[in-house]
Amino acid sequence: MVADAEGRYGLGMMMLPPVDEMYEALLARDRTYDGLFVVAVKTTSIFCRPTCPARKPKQANVEFFSTARDALHAGYRACKRCQPMDDAGAPPRWVQSLFDAIEQDPQSRRTDADLRTMDIDPARARRFFKQRYGMTFQAYQRARRMGQALSELRTGAPVTQTSLRNGYESESGFREAFTRLFGDTPMQSSALHCMQARWIDTPLGAMLAIANSNGVCLLEFVDRRMIERQIAILRRRFKCTIVPGPNAHLESIKAEMDSYFAGSLQLFQTPLVLDGTPFQQNVWERLLQIPHGETLSYSQLADDIGRAGAQRAVGRANGDNRLGIVVPCHRVVRSDGTLCGYGGGMWRKKWLLEHETSHAAAVS
């Protein structure tokens, strides 16, 4: 595949990051790039994920492809170590089987012995969940059980029965775990709010979605530098914890994101929670009005909300937007039409605008 004048690779609309950026990600084994590209080594005729633990080759000896299929067509074979032929952007089948098992019976505890009966190496599961989700498989199970327990307690279920049903041997152990996670005791659970989170894979990399009962509160690329700060803001403002678990709004936004990237959706319908200052909310509401396939300048945006000359403040409000793509801050450009200022990376902003322009005539 041939790089363009900016050192960027592309195939159709699948634009890749600059070559130097991809090579740095390869050297760092940066998991946030897993699914964005595969790297092929000319001297071995093997292609790998960017996170492959194998020894890293010289930059002159590698080339990058957007998909494993492209690498195969170029004559490379898949690495047996990192298995880049796993469905791009989707968890491996053995991981999906764990998720399915948890959702079928969230209260159960699956031990290492249970994993072995499923032909899953416990050490592999620990490593994968820690690298991909920031917690071990056992921690994921605990968070899921505790989220289930909170739901039961808020409907009036007794603490003792809830603790036993969710895998705790004693009520005191359950109370201790509950307080450690939610910051309050089970008896005060009716006043607590819990937000659910899920991982969403996209052609531009993984995104984290967080929602409460009112709608989606956060949708961000996981490699964005501000994501930890945004999560902390959500916890503080909504006085809640965030746990993995089912949420109708998360399922809705996942389906809509899939349709958006497929080019068949232009207007998102999933309820959103736009929590910010009055000025920020005015900016975000105006962003929602920018038509698919069109752009607006910072000065125009400031004028439209009655704050002429406040381009910098508008830019800061754009940066504080917690709902990437859905609240389309990527559609704001300079007055001369050039691109600037996108927390998800300029290459993503360019891709999104090209994607929307090419599908502007499609039926939503």
C-alpha positions as CSV (number, residue, x, y, z in Angstrom):
1,M,0.0,0.0,0.0
2,V,1.4,3.4,-0.9
3,A,1.5,6.4,1.5
4,D,0.2,9.8,0.5
5,A,2.1,13.0,0.6
6,E,1.5,13.4,4.4
7,G,2.8,9.9,5.1
8,R,-0.7,8.5,5.5
9,Y,-2.0,5.3,4.1
10,G,-5.4,4.9,2.7
11,L,-7.7,2.4,0.9
12,G,-11.0,3.9,-0.2
13,M,-12.4,5.7,2.9
14,M,-10.4,3.6,5.4
15,M,-7.7,6.3,6.1
16,L,-5.0,5.2,8.5
17,P,-2.9,7.3,10.9
18,P,0.4,8.7,9.7
19,V,3.2,6.1,9.2
20,D,5.4,7.5,12.0
21,E,2.4,7.5,14.4
22,M,1.6,3.8,13.6
23,Y,5.3,2.8,14.0
24,E,5.4,4.5,17.4
25,A,2.3,2.7,18.4
26,L,3.9,-0.6,17.3
27,L,7.0,0.1,19.4
28,A,4.9,0.9,22.4
29,R,2.5,-2.0,21.8
30,D,-0.3,0.5,22.3
31,R,-3.5,-1.4,22.6
32,T,-5.7,1.6,21.6
33,Y,-4.5,1.0,18.0
34,D,-5.5,-2.6,18.0
35,G,-8.1,-3.0,15.2
36,L,-7.0,0.2,13.5
37,F,-4.3,-1.5,11.4
38,V,-2.1,-4.5,11.0
39,V,1.6,-4.4,10.4
40,A,3.4,-6.7,7.9
41,V,7.1,-7.5,8.2
42,K,8.8,-7.8,4.8
43,T,11.7,-9.9,6.0
44,T,9.5,-12.7,7.5
45,S,6.3,-12.3,5.3
46,I,4.2,-12.3,8.5
47,F,1.6,-9.7,9.6
48,C,0.7,-8.9,13.2
49,R,-1.4,-6.8,15.4
50,P,0.2,-3.6,16.6
51,T,0.2,-5.1,20.1
52,C,2.1,-8.3,19.1
53,P,4.7,-9.2,21.8
54,A,7.2,-10.3,19.1
55,R,10.4,-8.4,18.6
56,K,9.8,-5.2,16.8
57,P,11.3,-4.8,13.3
58,K,13.0,-1.7,11.8
59,Q,10.6,0.8,10.2
60,A,12.1,0.2,6.8
61,N,11.1,-3.4,7.0
62,V,7.4,-2.9,7.7
63,E,4.3,-1.8,5.8
64,F,0.8,-1.1,7.2
65,F,-2.6,-2.3,6.1
66,S,-6.1,-1.4,7.2
67,T,-7.3,-5.0,7.5
68,A,-5.9,-8.5,7.8
69,R,-7.6,-9.3,4.4
70,D,-5.5,-6.6,2.7
71,A,-2.3,-8.1,4.2
72,L,-3.3,-11.5,3.0
73,H,-3.9,-10.3,-0.5
74,A,-0.4,-8.7,-0.4
75,G,1.1,-12.1,0.2
76,Y,1.7,-12.1,4.0
77,R,0.6,-14.8,6.4
78,A,-0.9,-14.3,9.9
79,C,1.3,-14.4,13.0
80,K,0.5,-17.4,15.1
81,R,1.5,-15.5,18.3
82,C,-0.9,-12.5,18.2
83,Q,-3.6,-14.1,15.8
84,P,-4.5,-11.0,13.8
85,M,-7.1,-13.0,11.9
86,D,-9.5,-12.6,14.9
87,D,-12.5,-10.5,13.8
88,A,-11.2,-7.0,13.5
89,G,-12.6,-4.8,16.3
90,A,-14.6,-7.6,17.9
91,P,-13.5,-9.7,20.9
92,P,-12.3,-13.2,20.1
93,R,-14.8,-16.0,20.2
94,W,-13.6,-17.3,23.6
95,V,-14.0,-13.8,25.1
96,Q,-17.5,-13.6,23.7
97,S,-18.3,-17.0,25.3
98,L,-17.3,-15.6,28.7
99,F,-19.6,-12.5,28.2
100,D,-22.4,-14.8,27.2
101,A,-21.9,-17.0,30.2
102,I,-21.9,-14.0,32.6
103,E,-25.1,-12.6,31.1
104,Q,-26.9,-15.9,31.3
105,D,-26.1,-16.1,35.0
106,P,-24.6,-12.8,36.4
107,Q,-24.7,-14.0,40.0
108,S,-22.4,-17.0,39.5
109,R,-18.7,-16.9,40.2
110,R,-16.6,-18.5,37.5
111,T,-13.3,-19.8,39.0
112,D,-10.1,-20.7,37.1
113,A,-11.3,-24.3,37.2
114,D,-14.6,-23.2,35.5
115,L,-12.6,-21.5,32.8
116,R,-10.5,-24.6,32.1
117,T,-13.7,-26.6,31.6
118,M,-14.5,-24.1,28.8
119,D,-11.0,-24.7,27.3
120,I,-9.9,-21.2,28.3
121,D,-6.6,-20.5,30.0
122,P,-7.2,-18.4,33.1
123,A,-3.9,-16.6,32.7
124,R,-4.9,-15.6,29.2
125,A,-8.3,-14.4,30.4
126,R,-6.6,-12.3,33.1
127,R,-4.2,-10.7,30.6
128,F,-6.8,-10.0,27.9
129,F,-9.3,-8.4,30.3
130,K,-6.6,-6.4,32.0
131,Q,-5.2,-5.1,28.7
132,R,-8.6,-4.6,26.9
133,Y,-10.9,-3.5,29.7
134,G,-8.6,-2.3,32.5
135,M,-9.6,-5.0,34.9
136,T,-9.1,-8.7,35.3
137,F,-11.9,-11.2,34.4
138,Q,-12.6,-11.8,38.1
139,A,-12.9,-8.0,38.7
140,Y,-15.2,-7.8,35.8
141,Q,-17.4,-10.5,37.3
142,R,-17.4,-8.8,40.7
143,A,-18.4,-5.5,39.1
144,R,-21.2,-7.2,37.1
145,R,-22.5,-9.0,40.2
146,M,-22.5,-5.8,42.3
147,G,-24.4,-3.9,39.6
148,Q,-27.0,-6.7,39.6
149,A,-27.1,-6.5,43.4
150,L,-27.8,-2.8,43.3
151,S,-30.7,-3.2,40.9
152,E,-32.2,-5.9,43.2
153,L,-31.8,-3.8,46.4
154,R,-33.4,-0.8,44.8
155,T,-36.5,-2.9,44.1
156,G,-36.8,-3.8,47.8
157,A,-34.9,-7.1,47.9
158,P,-33.6,-8.0,51.4
159,V,-29.8,-7.5,51.9
160,T,-29.2,-11.0,53.2
161,Q,-30.9,-12.7,50.2
162,T,-29.3,-10.4,47.8
163,S,-25.8,-11.1,49.1
164,L,-26.2,-14.8,49.0
165,R,-27.8,-14.7,45.5
166,N,-24.9,-12.7,44.2
167,G,-22.2,-15.1,45.4
168,Y,-21.3,-13.6,48.8
169,E,-20.9,-16.1,51.6
170,S,-21.9,-13.6,54.3
171,E,-23.9,-10.4,54.6
172,S,-20.9,-8.7,56.2
173,G,-18.7,-9.5,53.3
174,F,-21.3,-8.2,50.9
175,R,-21.7,-5.0,52.8
176,E,-17.9,-4.4,52.8
177,A,-17.7,-5.1,49.0
178,F,-20.7,-2.9,48.4
179,T,-19.4,0.0,50.4
180,R,-16.0,-0.2,48.7
181,L,-17.5,-0.1,45.2
182,F,-20.4,2.3,45.7
183,G,-19.2,4.4,48.6
184,D,-22.3,3.7,50.7
185,T,-23.9,0.8,52.6
186,P,-26.6,-1.4,51.1
187,M,-29.2,0.1,53.4
188,Q,-28.8,3.4,51.6
189,S,-28.9,1.8,48.1
190,S,-32.3,3.4,47.2
191,A,-30.5,6.8,47.1
192,L,-27.7,5.5,44.9
193,H,-27.4,5.8,41.2
194,C,-25.5,3.4,39.0
195,M,-24.3,4.0,35.5
196,Q,-23.5,1.2,33.0
197,A,-20.6,1.1,30.6
198,R,-19.8,-0.9,27.5
199,W,-17.0,-1.1,24.9
200,I,-18.0,-0.2,21.3
201,D,-15.6,-1.2,18.5
202,T,-15.6,1.1,15.4
203,P,-13.5,1.3,12.2
204,L,-11.6,4.2,13.9
205,G,-10.8,2.4,17.1
206,A,-12.5,1.5,20.3
207,M,-15.0,3.8,22.1
208,L,-16.3,3.7,25.7
209,A,-20.0,4.4,26.2
210,I,-21.5,5.2,29.6
211,A,-25.3,5.6,30.2
212,N,-27.8,6.0,33.0
213,S,-31.5,5.6,33.0
214,N,-32.0,8.9,31.1
215,G,-29.6,8.3,28.2
216,V,-26.0,8.2,27.0
217,C,-23.7,10.4,29.1
218,L,-20.4,9.6,27.5
219,L,-19.1,8.3,24.2
220,E,-15.4,8.7,23.7
221,F,-12.5,7.1,21.9
222,V,-10.6,5.2,24.6
223,D,-7.3,6.7,23.6
224,R,-8.4,10.3,24.1
225,R,-6.3,11.9,26.8
226,M,-9.3,13.6,28.6
227,I,-11.3,10.4,29.0
228,E,-10.3,9.8,32.6
229,R,-11.1,13.3,33.5
230,Q,-14.5,13.1,31.8
231,I,-15.3,9.9,33.7
232,A,-14.3,11.5,37.0
233,I,-16.6,14.4,36.2
234,L,-19.5,12.1,35.5
235,R,-19.0,10.3,38.8
236,R,-18.8,13.6,40.7
237,R,-21.8,15.2,39.0
238,F,-24.1,12.2,39.1
239,K,-22.8,10.9,42.5
240,C,-22.6,7.4,41.2
241,T,-20.3,4.6,40.3
242,I,-19.8,3.1,36.8
243,V,-20.1,-0.7,36.3
244,P,-20.4,-3.0,33.3
245,G,-23.9,-4.1,32.7
246,P,-27.0,-4.0,30.4
247,N,-28.6,-0.7,29.6
248,A,-31.1,-0.1,26.8
249,H,-29.5,3.2,25.8
250,L,-26.1,1.5,25.4
251,E,-27.7,-1.2,23.2
252,S,-29.3,1.5,21.1
253,I,-26.2,3.6,20.6
254,K,-24.2,0.5,19.7
255,A,-26.7,-0.3,17.0
256,E,-26.8,3.3,15.7
257,M,-23.0,3.6,15.7
258,D,-22.8,0.4,13.5
259,S,-25.3,1.9,11.1
260,Y,-23.5,5.3,11.1
261,F,-20.2,3.7,10.1
262,A,-22.0,1.6,7.5
263,G,-23.2,4.8,5.9
264,S,-26.9,4.1,6.5
265,L,-27.6,6.5,9.4
266,Q,-27.4,10.2,9.5
267,L,-29.5,11.2,12.6
268,F,-29.0,9.6,16.0
269,Q,-32.1,9.0,18.0
270,T,-30.7,7.5,21.2
271,P,-31.5,9.8,24.2
272,L,-28.5,11.9,25.3
273,V,-27.6,13.5,28.7
274,L,-26.1,16.9,27.9
275,D,-24.8,17.9,31.3
276,G,-22.8,21.1,31.4
277,T,-23.0,24.8,32.0
278,P,-25.7,26.8,30.2
279,F,-23.0,28.1,27.7
280,Q,-21.8,24.5,27.0
281,Q,-25.3,23.2,26.5
282,N,-26.0,26.0,24.1
283,V,-22.9,25.1,22.1
284,W,-23.8,21.4,22.1
285,E,-27.4,22.0,21.1
286,R,-26.2,24.0,18.1
287,L,-23.8,21.2,17.2
288,L,-26.7,18.8,17.0
289,Q,-28.3,21.0,14.4
290,I,-25.4,20.9,11.9
291,P,-26.6,18.7,9.1
292,H,-24.8,15.5,8.2
293,G,-22.2,16.2,5.5
294,E,-21.9,19.9,6.3
295,T,-19.6,22.0,8.5
296,L,-19.8,25.2,10.5
297,S,-17.0,27.6,11.5
298,Y,-16.2,28.5,15.1
299,S,-17.2,32.1,14.4
300,Q,-20.5,31.1,12.9
301,L,-21.2,28.9,15.8
302,A,-20.4,31.7,18.2
303,D,-22.7,34.0,16.3
304,D,-25.5,31.5,16.2
305,I,-25.7,31.2,20.0
306,G,-25.6,34.9,20.4
307,R,-21.9,35.1,21.5
308,A,-20.2,36.9,18.6
309,G,-16.4,36.9,19.0
310,A,-16.4,34.0,21.5
311,Q,-14.6,31.5,19.2
312,R,-12.2,30.5,21.9
313,A,-14.9,29.8,24.4
314,V,-16.8,27.8,21.7
315,G,-13.6,25.8,21.1
316,R,-13.3,25.0,24.8
317,A,-16.9,23.9,24.9
318,N,-16.2,21.7,21.9
319,G,-13.3,20.1,23.8
320,D,-15.5,19.5,26.8
321,N,-18.1,17.6,24.7
322,R,-18.4,14.1,26.1
323,L,-20.4,12.6,23.3
324,G,-18.1,12.2,20.4
325,I,-19.6,11.8,16.9
326,V,-23.2,11.8,18.2
327,V,-22.8,15.5,19.2
328,P,-20.8,16.3,16.1
329,C,-18.0,18.7,17.3
330,H,-16.0,17.3,14.4
331,R,-18.1,19.3,12.0
332,V,-16.7,22.6,13.3
333,V,-13.8,24.0,11.2
334,R,-11.9,27.2,10.7
335,S,-13.4,30.1,8.8
336,D,-11.3,29.2,5.8
337,G,-12.6,25.6,5.9
338,T,-9.4,24.0,7.1
339,L,-9.4,21.5,10.0
340,C,-8.3,22.0,13.5
341,G,-9.0,21.1,17.1
342,Y,-10.4,17.6,17.6
343,G,-9.7,15.6,20.7
344,G,-10.0,12.3,18.9
345,G,-7.2,13.2,16.6
346,M,-7.1,15.2,13.4
347,W,-6.9,12.1,11.2
348,R,-10.2,10.9,12.8
349,K,-11.8,14.3,12.1
350,K,-10.8,14.1,8.5
351,W,-12.1,10.5,8.1
352,L,-15.4,11.4,9.7
353,L,-16.0,14.4,7.5
354,E,-15.0,12.5,4.4
355,H,-17.3,9.6,5.5
356,E,-20.3,11.9,6.0
357,T,-19.7,13.8,2.8
358,S,-19.7,10.6,0.8
359,H,-22.9,9.4,2.4
360,A,-24.7,12.8,2.6
361,A,-27.2,11.8,0.0
362,A,-28.1,8.5,1.6
363,V,-31.4,7.9,3.3
364,S,-31.2,7.9,7.0
